Amino acid sequence: MLEIAHRLTPMATQVTSTTTGTDVEQIRFIHAGAEAIPLENDSLDLVLAINSFHHWTDVTAGLSEVLRVLKPLGKFVIIDDIWDEMPEYATQTCASLPQENEQAVVNKQVNTQPQELASSMAELKLVGVIKRTMAEAQFTGINSREYRMNEVEAVIISGFKRDVKAEF
């Protein structure tokens, strides 16, 4: 994917600033896992995970890294298929998971870490589990919405890094 991105955006990495007249880095492609993001603390306004969240090897570490690199009030967005509605997914992959509606999963009180809450790829495809896992990791303002148009059906789940300074 990085090779394709570089090929399709050869000039996107450098743009000329209208205020200073100098070249400014606009887009940078980095190959790294979510568990070790090679960026400075509080350096990003937005982090996207598109069709990848359920592939993270250590969800707890990944969410901690996302929080670390986000600026206060920065936004984390997960975009994925609406797995909950796929009959083949429900019967083959999730047969052993408890059948609860999304709100029941989000409201469930648990005393385990996010990694234990959503330890399998199957669980990390469920909207309620993703939202609960983000809440356990201290994201705020978590919401989800479905996007449906023509043949495209996706769920968008987002949350914000808490602004600790504003709380005091």
Backbone as a printed PyTorch tensor [residue, N CA C, xyz], in Angstrom:
tensor([[[  0.8200,  -1.1970,   0.0000],
         [  0.0000,   0.0000,   0.0000],
         [  0.8680,   1.2660,   0.0000]],

        [[  2.0020,   1.2030,   0.7050],
         [  2.8760,   2.3840,   0.7130],
         [  3.4580,   2.6580,  -0.6750]],

        [[  3.8020,   1.6020,  -1.3850],
         [  4.3350,   1.7620,  -2.7320],
         [  3.2940,   2.4150,  -3.6450]],

        [[  2.0660,   1.9830,  -3.5410],
         [  0.9810,   2.5640,  -4.3350],
         [  0.7710,   4.0300,  -3.9470]],

        [[  0.7800,   4.3030,  -2.6460],
         [  0.5900,   5.6820,  -2.1730],
         [  1.6830,   6.6000,  -2.7030]],

        [[  2.9270,   6.1540,  -2.6570],
         [  4.0320,   6.9680,  -3.1810],
         [  3.8750,   7.1980,  -4.6790]],

        [[  3.4870,   6.1590,  -5.3950],
         [  3.3410,   6.2700,  -6.8460],
         [  2.1990,   7.2300,  -7.2150]],

        [[  1.0970,   7.1770,  -6.4600],
         [ -0.0590,   8.0090,  -6.7840],
         [  0.0560,   9.4490,  -6.2840]],

        [[  0.9670,   9.7120,  -5.3540],
         [  1.1080,  11.0660,  -4.8050],
         [  2.5710,  11.5070,  -4.7940]],

        [[  3.2370,  11.5170,  -5.9480],
         [  4.6670,  11.8340,  -5.9480],
         [  4.9880,  13.2440,  -5.4770]],

        [[  4.0970,  14.2000,  -5.6980],
         [  4.3730,  15.5820,  -5.3100],
         [  3.6350,  15.9800,  -4.0320]],

        [[  2.8910,  15.0880,  -3.4560],
         [  2.0710,  15.4500,  -2.2980],
         [  2.8760,  15.6290,  -1.0260]],

        [[  4.1000,  15.1140,  -0.9830],
         [  4.8590,  15.2090,   0.2450],
         [  5.4300,  16.6040,   0.4800]],

        [[  5.5470,  17.3980,  -0.5530],
         [  6.0620,  18.7570,  -0.3850],
         [  5.1040,  19.7540,  -1.0330]],

        [[  4.7200,  20.7580,  -0.2920],
         [  3.9120,  21.8520,  -0.8450],
         [  4.5630,  23.1610,  -0.4200]],

        [[  4.3080,  24.1980,  -1.1610],
         [  4.8690,  25.5020,  -0.8210],
         [  3.8920,  26.2550,   0.0680]],

        [[  4.3700,  26.6870,   1.2110],
         [  3.5420,  27.4350,   2.1460],
         [  3.2190,  28.8030,   1.5700]],

        [[  1.9500,  29.1880,   1.6600],
         [  1.5550,  30.5010,   1.1540],
         [  2.0190,  31.6280,   2.0730]],

        [[  2.2730,  31.3210,   3.3430],
         [  2.6810,  32.3770,   4.2760],
         [  4.1860,  32.5940,   4.2960]],

        [[  4.9730,  31.4980,   4.1450],
         [  6.4270,  31.6570,   4.2370],
         [  7.1320,  31.4960,   2.9070]],

        [[  6.4470,  30.9250,   1.8880],
         [  7.0840,  30.7160,   0.5950],
         [  8.0560,  29.5550,   0.5970]],

        [[  8.0870,  28.7730,   1.6670],
         [  9.0060,  27.6370,   1.7390],
         [  8.2300,  26.3300,   1.5910]],

        [[  8.9640,  25.2950,   1.2550],
         [  8.3360,  23.9800,   1.1430],
         [  8.0400,  23.4240,   2.5320]],

        [[  6.8440,  22.8870,   2.6930],
         [  6.4000,  22.3290,   3.9700],
         [  5.9600,  20.8990,   3.7300]],

        [[  6.3220,  20.0370,   4.6360],
         [  5.9060,  18.6440,   4.5030],
         [  4.3970,  18.5460,   4.7360]],

        [[  3.6640,  18.0970,   3.7430],
         [  2.2190,  17.9860,   3.8230],
         [  1.8000,  16.5530,   4.1740]],

        [[  2.3730,  15.5860,   3.4810],
         [  2.0400,  14.1800,   3.6960],
         [  3.3390,  13.3950,   3.8130]],

        [[  3.3880,  12.5190,   4.8020],
         [  4.5560,  11.6520,   4.9550],
         [  4.0370,  10.2430,   5.1630]],

        [[  4.5440,   9.3050,   4.4050],
         [  4.1440,   7.9110,   4.5460],
         [  5.1710,   7.2050,   5.4200]],

        [[  4.6800,   6.5220,   6.4650],
         [  5.5660,   5.8530,   7.4140],
         [  5.1240,   4.4050,   7.5440]],

        [[  6.0710,   3.5060,   7.4780],
         [  5.7720,   2.0900,   7.6780],
         [  6.0600,   1.7460,   9.1440]],

        [[  5.0100,   1.5000,   9.8980],
         [  5.1650,   1.1770,  11.3220],
         [  3.8820,   0.5230,  11.8180]],

        [[  3.9950,  -0.2410,  12.8800],
         [  2.8130,  -0.8130,  13.5040],
         [  2.1780,   0.1990,  14.4460]],

        [[  0.9080,  -0.0200,  14.7320],
         [  0.1910,   0.8810,  15.6400],
         [  0.8060,   0.8740,  17.0310]],

        [[  1.4960,  -0.1970,  17.3820],
         [  2.0430,  -0.3500,  18.7230],
         [  3.3220,   0.4450,  18.9500]],

        [[  3.9150,   0.9780,  17.8860],
         [  5.1550,   1.7620,  18.0050],
         [  5.1710,   2.8040,  16.8850]],

        [[  4.4610,   3.8900,  17.0730],
         [  4.3630,   4.9370,  16.0570],
         [  5.5630,   5.8820,  16.2030]],

        [[  6.3970,   5.9740,  15.1620],
         [  7.6230,   6.7840,  15.2710],
         [  7.3790,   8.2820,  15.0590]],

        [[  6.5360,   8.8640,  15.9090],
         [  6.2360,  10.2890,  15.8380],
         [  6.3090,  10.8920,  17.2340]],

        [[  6.4130,  12.2070,  17.2880],
         [  6.4960,  12.9190,  18.5650],
         [  5.1630,  12.8990,  19.3100]],

        [[  5.2250,  13.0430,  20.6200],
         [  4.0220,  13.1830,  21.4400],
         [  3.2240,  14.3930,  20.9660]],

        [[  1.9010,  14.3070,  21.0780],
         [  1.0100,  15.4330,  20.7710],
         [  1.3150,  16.0890,  19.4260]],

        [[  1.5370,  15.2780,  18.3880],
         [  1.9510,  15.8360,  17.1010],
         [  0.8960,  15.7390,  15.9930]],

        [[ -0.1960,  15.0070,  16.2220],
         [ -1.1870,  14.8180,  15.1580],
         [ -2.5720,  15.2920,  15.5840]],

        [[ -3.3050,  15.8270,  14.6390],
         [ -4.6890,  16.2120,  14.8810],
         [ -5.6470,  15.0550,  14.6170]],

        [[ -5.2470,  14.1330,  13.7320],
         [ -6.1300,  13.0640,  13.2920],
         [ -5.3360,  11.7930,  13.0500]],

        [[ -5.8640,  10.6690,  13.5160],
         [ -5.3040,   9.3540,  13.2280],
         [ -6.4340,   8.5110,  12.6550]],

        [[ -6.1660,   7.8470,  11.5240],
         [ -7.1400,   6.9830,  10.8740],
         [ -6.6930,   5.5340,  10.9300]],

        [[ -7.6330,   4.6360,  11.1380],
         [ -7.3950,   3.1950,  11.0240],
         [ -8.4690,   2.6790,  10.0740]],

        [[ -8.0880,   2.4430,   8.8310],
         [ -9.0490,   2.0450,   7.8180],
         [ -8.8790,   0.5600,   7.5140]],

        [[ -9.9110,  -0.2100,   7.8190],
         [ -9.9240,  -1.6560,   7.6060],
         [ -8.7020,  -2.3440,   8.2040]],

        [[ -8.2350,  -1.8420,   9.3470],
         [ -7.0280,  -2.4230,   9.9390],
         [ -7.1260,  -2.6900,  11.4380]],

        [[ -8.0330,  -2.0440,  12.1360],
         [ -8.0520,  -2.1190,  13.6000],
         [ -8.0880,  -3.5550,  14.1080]],

        [[ -8.8730,  -4.4000,  13.4820],
         [ -8.9900,  -5.7840,  13.9440],
         [ -7.7280,  -6.6130,  13.6510]],

        [[ -6.7660,  -6.0360,  12.9360],
         [ -5.4960,  -6.7160,  12.6610],
         [ -4.3900,  -6.3320,  13.6460]],

        [[ -4.6290,  -5.3280,  14.4940],
         [ -3.5790,  -4.8930,  15.4220],
         [ -3.1950,  -6.0550,  16.3300]],

        [[ -1.8890,  -6.2500,  16.5380],
         [ -1.4360,  -7.3640,  17.3680],
         [ -1.6010,  -7.0910,  18.8590]],

        [[ -1.5130,  -5.8330,  19.2760],
         [ -1.6840,  -5.4810,  20.6850],
         [ -2.5380,  -4.2120,  20.7520]],

        [[ -3.8330,  -4.4110,  20.9150],
         [ -4.7820,  -3.2980,  20.8860],
         [ -4.4890,  -2.2790,  21.9850]],

        [[ -4.1720,  -2.7440,  23.1730],
         [ -3.8900,  -1.8410,  24.2830],
         [ -2.7070,  -0.9350,  23.9580]],

        [[ -1.6230,  -1.5110,  23.4750],
         [ -0.4360,  -0.7220,  23.1210],
         [ -0.7340,   0.2060,  21.9560]],

        [[ -1.4880,  -0.2710,  20.9740],
         [ -1.8280,   0.5510,  19.8190],
         [ -2.6520,   1.7640,  20.2030]],

        [[ -3.6710,   1.5710,  21.0280],
         [ -4.5020,   2.6970,  21.4540],
         [ -3.7090,   3.6680,  22.3230]],

        [[ -2.8010,   3.1540,  23.1430],
         [ -1.9320,   4.0380,  23.9440],
         [ -1.0520,   4.8960,  23.0400]],

        [[ -0.5420,   4.2990,  21.9740],
         [  0.2900,   5.0450,  21.0330],
         [ -0.5320,   6.1000,  20.2940]],

        [[ -1.7420,   5.7520,  19.8990],
         [ -2.6000,   6.7290,  19.2310],
         [ -2.8370,   7.9130,  20.1600]],

        [[ -3.1600,   7.6290,  21.4170],
         [ -3.3630,   8.7160,  22.3800],
         [ -2.0940,   9.5390,  22.5590]],

        [[ -0.9460,   8.8910,  22.5700],
         [  0.3230,   9.5970,  22.7680],
         [  0.5930,  10.5750,  21.6320]],

        [[  0.3570,  10.1640,  20.3910],
         [  0.7100,  11.0180,  19.2570],
         [ -0.3710,  12.0520,  18.9320]],

        [[ -1.5940,  11.8480,  19.4310],
         [ -2.6520,  12.8320,  19.1830],
         [ -2.4510,  14.0740,  20.0470]],

        [[ -2.7470,  15.2310,  19.4710],
         [ -2.7810,  16.4680,  20.2370],
         [ -4.0060,  16.4260,  21.1460]],

        [[ -4.0270,  17.2300,  22.2210],
         [ -5.2560,  17.3070,  23.0190],
         [ -6.4440,  17.6310,  22.1110]],

        [[ -7.5130,  16.9200,  22.3040],
         [ -8.7270,  16.9980,  21.4930],
         [ -8.5330,  16.4740,  20.0720]],

        [[ -7.4060,  15.7770,  19.8220],
         [ -7.2000,  15.1290,  18.5390],
         [ -8.1970,  13.9940,  18.3590]],

        [[ -8.4510,  13.6300,  17.1170],
         [ -9.4950,  12.6620,  16.8070],
         [ -8.9230,  11.3740,  16.2340]],

        [[ -9.4570,  10.2440,  16.7090],
         [ -9.1200,   8.9200,  16.2000],
         [-10.3460,   8.3660,  15.4990]],

        [[-10.1740,   7.9370,  14.2490],
         [-11.2960,   7.4430,  13.4510],
         [-10.9750,   6.0430,  12.9340]],

        [[-11.9060,   5.1380,  13.1710],
         [-11.8170,   3.7750,  12.6470],
         [-12.9070,   3.6420,  11.5880]],

        [[-12.5210,   3.1860,  10.4060],
         [-13.4800,   2.9350,   9.3310],
         [-13.3390,   1.4700,   8.9310]],

        [[-14.4620,   0.7660,   8.8870],
         [-14.4200,  -0.6590,   8.5530],
         [-15.7540,  -1.0780,   7.9580]],

        [[-15.7880,  -2.2960,   7.4800],
         [-17.0360,  -2.8710,   6.9860],
         [-18.0120,  -3.0170,   8.1450]],

        [[-19.2810,  -3.1240,   7.8260],
         [-20.2900,  -3.3770,   8.8560],
         [-20.3730,  -4.8870,   9.0390]],

        [[-19.4250,  -5.4160,   9.7870],
         [-19.3050,  -6.8600,   9.9800],
         [-20.5270,  -7.4510,  10.6670]],

        [[-21.1260,  -6.7040,  11.5760],
         [-22.2660,  -7.2070,  12.3360],
         [-23.4000,  -7.6810,  11.4360]],

        [[-23.4850,  -7.1490,  10.2350],
         [-24.5930,  -7.4680,   9.3330],
         [-24.2720,  -8.5530,   8.3160]],

        [[-23.0440,  -9.0150,   8.2730],
         [-22.6750, -10.0190,   7.2810],
         [-23.0440, -11.4150,   7.7880]],

        [[-24.0140, -12.0590,   7.1450],
         [-24.4580, -13.3830,   7.6280],
         [-23.3230, -14.4010,   7.6940]],

        [[-22.4500, -14.3930,   6.6860],
         [-21.3510, -15.3650,   6.6940],
         [-20.3830, -15.1060,   7.8410]],

        [[-20.1830, -13.8360,   8.2050],
         [-19.3190, -13.4990,   9.3380],
         [-19.9730, -13.9460,  10.6370]],

        [[-21.2400, -13.6530,  10.7970],
         [-21.9510, -13.9900,  12.0250],
         [-22.0050, -15.4890,  12.2570]],

        [[-22.2390, -16.2680,  11.2090],
         [-22.3780, -17.7120,  11.4060],
         [-21.0430, -18.4280,  11.5050]],

        [[-20.0320, -17.9570,  10.7770],
         [-18.7500, -18.6530,  10.7730],
         [-17.7880, -18.1480,  11.8410]],

        [[-17.6380, -16.8500,  11.9570],
         [-16.6090, -16.2750,  12.8070],
         [-17.0920, -15.9820,  14.2160]],

        [[-18.3250, -15.5290,  14.3630],
         [-18.8190, -15.0590,  15.6520],
         [-19.7640, -16.0210,  16.3440]],

        [[-19.8320, -17.2290,  15.8860],
         [-20.7890, -18.1580,  16.4840],
         [-20.5570, -18.3390,  17.9750]],

        [[-19.3060, -18.2460,  18.4190],
         [-19.0080, -18.4640,  19.8360],
         [-19.1310, -17.1970,  20.6740]],

        [[-19.2980, -16.0340,  20.0330],
         [-19.4100, -14.7900,  20.7840],
         [-20.8190, -14.6260,  21.3210]],

        [[-20.9660, -13.9770,  22.4830],
         [-22.3050, -13.7510,  23.0210],
         [-23.1120, -12.8670,  22.0880]],

        [[-24.3650, -13.1850,  21.9310],
         [-25.2490, -12.4040,  21.0610],
         [-25.9000, -11.3030,  21.8850]],

        [[-25.3040, -10.1100,  21.8780],
         [-25.8240,  -8.9650,  22.6170],
         [-25.9970,  -7.8190,  21.6420]],

        [[-26.9470,  -6.9640,  21.9100],
         [-27.0450,  -5.8010,  21.0450],
         [-25.9220,  -4.8300,  21.3870]],

        [[-25.6720,  -3.8890,  20.4820],
         [-24.5240,  -2.9820,  20.6320],
         [-24.5630,  -2.2000,  21.9370]],

        [[-25.7080,  -1.6530,  22.3100],
         [-25.7840,  -0.8420,  23.5260],
         [-25.4710,  -1.6810,  24.7640]],

        [[-25.9150,  -2.9240,  24.7770],
         [-25.6220,  -3.7950,  25.9150],
         [-24.1220,  -4.0370,  26.0280]],

        [[-23.4380,  -4.2030,  24.8920],
         [-21.9930,  -4.4180,  24.9060],
         [-21.2800,  -3.1680,  25.4000]],

        [[-21.6950,  -1.9880,  24.9390],
         [-21.0520,  -0.7320,  25.3440],
         [-21.2530,  -0.4790,  26.8300]],

        [[-22.4410,  -0.7690,  27.3470],
         [-22.7520,  -0.4840,  28.7490],
         [-22.2260,  -1.5130,  29.7280]],

        [[-21.8010,  -2.6690,  29.2300],
         [-21.3510,  -3.7390,  30.1160],
         [-20.1820,  -3.2710,  30.9780]],

        [[-20.2680,  -3.5120,  32.2500],
         [-19.1880,  -3.1600,  33.1680],
         [-18.2460,  -4.3500,  33.2810]],

        [[-16.9890,  -4.1280,  32.9550],
         [-15.9930,  -5.1910,  33.0100],
         [-14.7690,  -4.6920,  33.7470]],

        [[-14.0320,  -5.6110,  34.3160],
         [-12.8490,  -5.2470,  35.0930],
         [-11.5740,  -5.7710,  34.4610]],

        [[-11.5410,  -5.8610,  33.1400],
         [-10.3500,  -6.3400,  32.4590],
         [ -9.8220,  -5.2680,  31.5390]],

        [[ -8.6200,  -5.4620,  31.0260],
         [ -7.9940,  -4.5120,  30.1340],
         [ -8.5590,  -4.6510,  28.7290]],

        [[ -8.4470,  -3.6080,  27.8920],
         [ -8.9630,  -3.6770,  26.5320],
         [ -8.4390,  -4.8760,  25.7430]],

        [[ -7.1630,  -5.2300,  25.8950],
         [ -6.6100,  -6.3770,  25.1700],
         [ -7.3990,  -7.6330,  25.5170]],

        [[ -7.7830,  -7.7990,  26.7740],
         [ -8.5480,  -8.9690,  27.1820],
         [ -9.9980,  -8.8660,  26.7260]],

        [[-10.5150,  -7.6550,  26.6440],
         [-11.8960,  -7.4700,  26.2020],
         [-12.0650,  -7.8610,  24.7500]],

        [[-11.1210,  -7.5080,  23.9450],
         [-11.2230,  -7.7320,  22.5130],
         [ -9.9600,  -8.4120,  22.0200]],

        [[ -9.7930,  -9.6440,  22.4100],
         [ -8.5370, -10.3190,  22.1300],
         [ -8.5060, -10.9710,  20.7620]],

        [[ -9.6350, -11.1310,  20.0990],
         [ -9.6290, -11.7920,  18.7990],
         [-10.0350, -10.8240,  17.7060]],

        [[ -9.6220, -11.1570,  16.4900],
         [ -9.9960, -10.3390,  15.3430],
         [-11.5110, -10.3000,  15.1960]],

        [[-12.1730, -11.3950,  15.5210],
         [-13.6350, -11.4450,  15.3940],
         [-14.2840, -10.4120,  16.3050]],

        [[-13.8440, -10.3310,  17.5410],
         [-14.4250,  -9.3670,  18.4760],
         [-14.1240,  -7.9360,  18.0640]],

        [[-12.9510,  -7.6890,  17.4970],
         [-12.5570,  -6.3400,  17.1120],
         [-13.2260,  -5.8670,  15.8260]],

        [[-14.1470,  -6.6540,  15.3090],
         [-14.9440,  -6.2320,  14.1650],
         [-16.3310,  -5.7700,  14.6030]],

        [[-16.6610,  -5.9340,  15.8700],
         [-17.9840,  -5.5830,  16.3750],
         [-17.9770,  -4.1480,  16.9040]],

        [[-18.9120,  -3.3430,  16.4470],
         [-18.9640,  -1.9280,  16.7930],
         [-18.9980,  -1.7180,  18.3050]],

        [[-19.8460,  -2.4630,  19.0020],
         [-19.9550,  -2.3020,  20.4480],
         [-18.6590,  -2.6180,  21.1640]],

        [[-17.9560,  -3.6350,  20.7240],
         [-16.6770,  -4.0010,  21.3430],
         [-15.6320,  -2.9240,  21.0640]],

        [[-15.6110,  -2.4120,  19.8400],
         [-14.6490,  -1.3540,  19.5030],
         [-14.8910,  -0.1150,  20.3620]],

        [[-16.1460,   0.2900,  20.4860],
         [-16.4680,   1.4780,  21.2870],
         [-16.1100,   1.2680,  22.7510]],

        [[-16.3900,   0.1070,  23.2840],
         [-16.0530,  -0.1800,  24.6780],
         [-14.5360,  -0.1860,  24.8680]],

        [[-13.8230,  -0.7630,  23.9240],
         [-12.3630,  -0.8270,  24.0060],
         [-11.7610,   0.5800,  23.9520]],

        [[-12.2980,   1.4400,  23.1100],
         [-11.8200,   2.8290,  23.0440],
         [-12.1100,   3.5620,  24.3500]],

        [[-13.2860,   3.3300,  24.9250],
         [-13.6370,   3.9730,  26.2010],
         [-12.6950,   3.5090,  27.3040]],

        [[-12.3840,   2.2300,  27.3350],
         [-11.4480,   1.6920,  28.3340],
         [-10.0600,   2.3070,  28.1860]],

        [[ -9.7090,   2.6840,  26.9440],
         [ -8.4040,   3.3030,  26.6810],
         [ -8.4160,   4.8010,  26.9560]],

        [[ -9.5470,   5.3470,  27.4280],
         [ -9.6900,   6.7520,  27.8170],
         [ -9.9880,   7.7060,  26.6680]],

        [[-10.5080,   7.2190,  25.5560],
         [-11.0150,   8.1280,  24.5310],
         [-12.3490,   8.6780,  25.0160]],

        [[-12.7140,   9.8720,  24.5720],
         [-13.9810,  10.4820,  24.9660],
         [-14.7990,  10.8070,  23.7190]],

        [[-16.0760,  11.1120,  23.9160],
         [-16.9330,  11.4960,  22.8020],
         [-17.0300,  10.4320,  21.7320]],

        [[-16.9910,   9.1880,  22.1330],
         [-16.9960,   8.0730,  21.1830],
         [-18.3810,   7.9510,  20.5450]],

        [[-18.3910,   7.8680,  19.2310],
         [-19.6530,   7.6590,  18.5370],
         [-19.4210,   6.8210,  17.2930]],

        [[-20.5070,   6.3400,  16.7420],
         [-20.4120,   5.5720,  15.5060],
         [-21.5920,   5.9180,  14.6120]],

        [[-21.3500,   5.7760,  13.3370],
         [-22.4450,   5.9390,  12.3860],
         [-22.1550,   5.0620,  11.1720]],

        [[-23.2120,   4.6760,  10.5270],
         [-23.0850,   3.8390,   9.3470],
         [-23.1800,   4.7000,   8.1000]],

        [[-22.4190,   4.3160,   7.1120],
         [-22.4260,   5.0020,   5.8200],
         [-22.8540,   3.9800,   4.7760]],

        [[-23.9100,   4.2800,   4.0660],
         [-24.4180,   3.3740,   3.0400],
         [-24.6990,   4.1640,   1.7680]],

        [[-24.0450,   3.7330,   0.6980],
         [-24.2790,   4.3630,  -0.5960],
         [-23.9340,   3.3490,  -1.6740]],

        [[-24.8910,   3.0940,  -2.5310],
         [-24.7220,   2.1170,  -3.6040],
         [-24.2280,   0.7890,  -3.0190]],

        [[-23.0620,   0.3490,  -3.4280],
         [-22.5210,  -0.9330,  -2.9650],
         [-21.6090,  -0.7910,  -1.7470]],

        [[-21.4440,   0.4340,  -1.2490],
         [-20.5330,   0.6680,  -0.1310],
         [-21.3180,   0.7360,   1.1750]],

        [[-20.9080,  -0.0900,   2.1170],
         [-21.4700,  -0.0490,   3.4640],
         [-20.3080,  -0.0870,   4.4370]],

        [[-20.2210,   0.9350,   5.2740],
         [-19.1160,   1.0070,   6.2250],
         [-19.6110,   1.6130,   7.5270]],

        [[-18.8720,   1.3210,   8.5910],
         [-19.1480,   1.9580,   9.8730],
         [-17.9610,   2.8640,  10.1850]],

        [[-18.2640,   4.0300,  10.7190],
         [-17.2390,   4.9960,  11.1060],
         [-17.3650,   5.1910,  12.6100]],

        [[-16.3060,   4.8590,  13.3270],
         [-16.2880,   4.9720,  14.7840],
         [-15.2070,   5.9900,  15.1260]],

        [[-15.5440,   6.9580,  15.9640],
         [-14.5400,   7.9720,  16.2880],
         [-14.5800,   8.3340,  17.7650]],

        [[-13.4770,   8.8550,  18.2200],
         [-13.3560,   9.3270,  19.5860],
         [-12.2430,  10.3540,  19.6630]],

        [[-12.2140,  11.0780,  20.7630],
         [-11.2510,  12.1560,  20.9400],
         [-10.3020,  11.8690,  22.1000]],

        [[ -9.1000,  12.4110,  21.9630],
         [ -8.1760,  12.4050,  23.0930],
         [ -8.6620,  13.4580,  24.0690]],

        [[ -8.7650,  13.0720,  25.3040],
         [ -9.2170,  13.9900,  26.3510],
         [ -8.2360,  15.1480,  26.4890]],

        [[ -8.7480,  16.3420,  26.6830],
         [ -7.9010,  17.5150,  26.9120],
         [ -7.6890,  17.6570,  28.4070]],

        [[ -6.5890,  17.0900,  28.8900],
         [ -6.3170,  17.0650,  30.3270],
         [ -6.1770,  18.4750,  30.8870]],

        [[ -5.5870,  19.3930,  30.1380],
         [ -5.4000,  20.7680,  30.6280],
         [ -6.7330,  21.4670,  30.8750]],

        [[ -7.7260,  21.1720,  30.0370],
         [ -9.0290,  21.8320,  30.1750],
         [ -9.7870,  21.3390,  31.4000]],

        [[ -9.3830,  20.1970,  31.9520],
         [-10.0740,  19.6290,  33.0970],
         [ -9.6540,  20.2630,  34.4140]],

        [[ -8.5470,  20.9740,  34.3880],
         [ -8.0520,  21.5610,  35.6290],
         [ -8.2690,  23.0350,  35.6950]]])
